[in-house]
Amino acid sequence: MVISASEKGKTSLRVIPHGFLVEIQIKVRRYQELRHARARLVEVHRKMLRVIDEMEPMRREEIPASGKNKVSQ
């Protein structure tokens, strides 16, 4: 079996010896899962920053004083 890999902008083909095929397939699958999970994490982070940016003006708003005195009992 042959796999392709991009290194420093160049694609190279690598021959996988028969005894390592299953091991390499597992590693490739795990790497693909890592890439997908990282992409999801980046998207969640972007959404979090968007929400924080939307909340920032609210944080700076002044709360109006009620003008009422507290009644002590």
Residue frames as a rotation matrix with the C-alpha (Angstrom) as fourth column:
MET 1
0.587 0.809 0.000 0.00
0.809 -0.587 0.000 0.00
0.000 0.000 -1.000 0.00
VAL 2
-0.573 -0.714 0.403 1.10
0.723 -0.672 -0.164 3.57
0.387 0.197 0.901 -0.67
ILE 3
0.489 0.677 -0.550 0.13
0.813 -0.582 0.008 6.73
-0.315 -0.451 -0.835 1.17
SER 4
0.040 -0.448 0.893 0.77
0.589 -0.712 -0.383 10.33
0.807 0.542 0.235 0.20
ALA 5
0.390 0.002 -0.921 2.07
0.853 -0.377 0.361 12.91
-0.346 -0.926 -0.148 2.63
SER 6
0.671 -0.152 0.726 2.69
0.293 -0.845 -0.448 16.62
0.681 0.513 -0.522 2.23
GLU 7
0.452 -0.624 -0.638 5.98
0.784 -0.062 0.617 17.78
-0.425 -0.779 0.461 3.68
LYS 8
-0.326 -0.597 -0.733 7.28
0.257 -0.802 0.539 21.32
-0.910 -0.013 0.415 3.28
GLY 9
0.082 0.503 -0.860 4.87
-0.656 -0.622 -0.427 21.95
-0.750 0.600 0.279 0.43
LYS 10
-0.463 -0.270 -0.844 5.79
-0.838 0.442 0.319 18.84
0.287 0.855 -0.431 -1.53
THR 11
0.613 0.705 0.358 3.72
-0.758 0.652 0.012 15.69
-0.225 -0.279 0.934 -1.77
SER 12
-0.537 -0.791 -0.294 5.61
-0.828 0.561 0.002 12.45
0.164 0.245 -0.956 -1.43
LEU 13
0.583 0.674 -0.453 4.48
-0.586 0.736 0.341 8.85
0.563 0.067 0.824 -1.71
ARG 14
-0.401 -0.683 0.610 5.48
-0.914 0.342 -0.218 6.32
-0.060 -0.645 -0.762 0.90
VAL 15
-0.054 0.297 -0.953 5.28
-0.343 0.891 0.297 2.57
0.938 0.343 0.054 0.59
ILE 16
0.177 0.213 0.961 3.85
-0.983 0.084 0.163 0.86
-0.046 -0.973 0.224 3.67
PRO 17
-0.805 -0.487 -0.340 5.33
-0.495 0.866 -0.069 -2.57
0.328 0.113 -0.938 4.39
HIS 18
-0.148 0.816 -0.558 2.72
-0.092 0.551 0.830 -5.33
0.985 0.174 -0.006 4.75
GLY 19
-0.303 -0.022 -0.953 3.35
0.810 0.521 -0.270 -5.87
0.502 -0.853 -0.140 8.45
PHE 20
-0.851 -0.110 -0.513 2.63
0.410 -0.750 -0.519 -2.22
-0.328 -0.652 0.684 9.28
LEU 21
-0.707 0.584 0.399 -0.52
0.239 -0.333 0.912 -1.66
0.665 0.740 0.096 7.24
VAL 22
0.264 0.871 -0.415 -3.03
0.737 0.095 0.669 -1.98
0.622 -0.483 -0.616 10.11
GLU 23
-0.031 -0.375 -0.927 -0.90
0.905 -0.404 0.134 0.14
-0.425 -0.834 0.351 12.45
ILE 24
-0.938 -0.345 0.014 -0.54
0.307 -0.816 0.490 2.90
-0.158 0.464 0.871 9.85
GLN 25
-0.392 0.874 0.288 -4.27
0.384 -0.129 0.914 2.84
0.836 0.469 -0.285 9.05
ILE 26
0.368 0.498 -0.785 -5.06
0.913 -0.035 0.406 3.32
0.174 -0.867 -0.467 12.75
LYS 27
-0.362 -0.606 -0.708 -2.59
0.703 -0.676 0.220 6.20
-0.612 -0.418 0.671 13.02
VAL 28
-0.924 0.080 0.374 -3.93
0.255 -0.601 0.758 7.87
0.285 0.795 0.535 9.89
ARG 29
0.006 0.999 -0.041 -7.51
0.599 0.029 0.800 7.55
0.801 -0.029 -0.598 11.18
ARG 30
0.280 0.038 -0.959 -6.53
0.931 -0.255 0.262 9.02
-0.234 -0.966 -0.106 14.58
TYR 31
-0.750 -0.606 -0.266 -4.73
0.503 -0.783 0.366 11.91
-0.430 0.141 0.892 12.87
GLN 32
-0.669 0.588 0.455 -7.80
0.279 -0.368 0.887 12.65
0.689 0.720 0.082 10.73
GLU 33
0.346 0.793 -0.502 -9.97
0.799 0.032 0.601 12.60
0.493 -0.608 -0.622 13.87
LEU 34
-0.148 -0.504 -0.851 -7.53
0.835 -0.525 0.166 15.01
-0.531 -0.686 0.498 15.52
ARG 35
-0.947 -0.226 0.228 -7.75
0.319 -0.737 0.596 17.39
0.033 0.637 0.770 12.55
HIS 36
-0.218 0.949 0.226 -11.57
0.397 -0.125 0.909 17.32
0.892 0.288 -0.350 12.64
ALA 37
0.396 0.334 -0.856 -11.65
0.913 -0.042 0.406 17.85
0.099 -0.942 -0.321 16.41
ARG 38
-0.533 -0.666 -0.522 -9.22
0.678 -0.705 0.208 20.76
-0.506 -0.243 0.827 16.10
ALA 39
-0.831 0.286 0.477 -11.38
0.244 -0.583 0.775 22.35
0.500 0.760 0.415 13.39
ARG 40
0.232 0.952 -0.200 -14.46
0.606 0.019 0.795 22.03
0.761 -0.306 -0.573 15.64
LEU 41
0.148 -0.272 -0.951 -12.52
0.941 -0.256 0.220 23.56
-0.303 -0.928 0.218 18.55
VAL 42
-0.872 -0.488 0.028 -11.45
0.463 -0.807 0.367 26.51
-0.156 0.333 0.930 16.41
GLU 43
-0.452 0.782 0.429 -15.07
0.255 -0.347 0.902 27.12
0.855 0.517 -0.043 15.38
VAL 44
0.455 0.594 -0.663 -16.29
0.800 0.053 0.597 26.96
0.390 -0.803 -0.451 19.00
HIS 45
-0.280 -0.658 -0.698 -13.53
0.845 -0.515 0.146 29.39
-0.456 -0.549 0.701 19.99
ARG 46
-0.892 -0.002 0.452 -14.60
0.302 -0.746 0.593 31.82
0.336 0.666 0.667 17.25
LYS 47
0.055 0.995 0.084 -18.20
0.402 -0.099 0.910 31.66
0.914 -0.017 -0.405 18.49
MET 48
0.320 -0.004 -0.947 -17.08
0.946 -0.045 0.320 32.26
-0.044 -0.999 -0.011 22.07
LEU 49
-0.706 -0.653 -0.274 -15.10
0.623 -0.757 0.197 35.33
-0.336 -0.032 0.941 21.02
ARG 50
-0.629 0.563 0.536 -18.10
0.249 -0.508 0.825 36.62
0.736 0.652 0.179 19.07
VAL 51
0.421 0.821 -0.386 -20.34
0.625 0.045 0.779 36.29
0.657 -0.569 -0.494 22.15
ILE 52
0.026 -0.498 -0.867 -17.73
0.931 -0.303 0.202 37.91
-0.364 -0.812 0.456 24.41
ASP 53
-0.899 -0.363 0.244 -17.40
0.434 -0.805 0.403 40.80
0.050 0.468 0.882 21.95
GLU 54
-0.214 0.909 0.357 -21.19
0.264 -0.298 0.917 41.22
0.940 0.290 -0.177 21.97
MET 55
0.523 0.427 -0.738 -21.25
0.778 0.116 0.618 41.19
0.349 -0.897 -0.272 25.79
GLU 56
-0.459 -0.855 -0.242 -18.46
0.880 -0.400 -0.255 43.74
0.121 -0.331 0.936 26.23
PRO 57
-0.641 0.239 0.730 -20.63
-0.041 -0.960 0.278 46.86
0.767 0.149 0.625 25.67
MET 58
0.478 0.866 -0.146 -23.19
0.072 0.127 0.989 45.52
0.875 -0.483 -0.001 28.17
ARG 59
0.230 -0.490 -0.841 -20.48
0.940 0.335 0.062 45.13
0.251 -0.805 0.537 30.77
ARG 60
-0.766 -0.641 0.056 -19.57
0.620 -0.759 -0.198 48.78
0.170 -0.117 0.979 30.42
GLU 61
-0.075 0.821 0.566 -23.13
0.216 -0.541 0.813 50.10
0.973 0.184 -0.137 30.73
GLU 62
-0.912 -0.147 0.383 -23.89
-0.304 -0.383 -0.872 52.04
0.275 -0.912 0.305 33.87
ILE 63
-0.405 0.801 -0.440 -26.66
0.808 0.539 0.238 50.69
0.428 -0.259 -0.866 36.04
PRO 64
-0.210 0.370 0.905 -29.09
-0.127 -0.928 0.350 53.47
0.969 -0.041 0.242 36.83
ALA 65
-0.995 -0.092 -0.040 -29.53
0.036 0.044 -0.998 54.30
0.093 -0.995 -0.041 40.51
SER 66
-0.352 0.928 -0.124 -33.03
0.828 0.371 0.421 53.58
0.437 0.046 -0.898 41.78
GLY 67
-0.508 0.110 0.854 -33.18
-0.182 -0.983 0.018 56.73
0.842 -0.146 0.520 43.87
LYS 68
0.648 0.762 0.019 -34.90
-0.229 0.171 0.958 54.87
0.727 -0.625 0.285 46.69
ASN 69
-0.297 -0.687 0.664 -33.43
-0.892 -0.049 -0.450 54.59
0.342 -0.725 -0.597 50.14
LYS 70
-0.430 0.113 -0.896 -33.31
0.158 0.986 0.049 51.18
0.889 -0.120 -0.442 51.75
VAL 71
0.399 0.614 0.681 -35.67
-0.693 -0.284 0.662 50.76
0.600 -0.736 0.312 54.67
SER 72
-0.698 -0.662 -0.274 -33.94
-0.275 0.601 -0.750 49.20
0.661 -0.448 -0.602 57.66
GLN 73
0.390 0.888 -0.242 -35.95
-0.162 0.325 0.932 47.00
0.906 -0.324 0.271 59.95
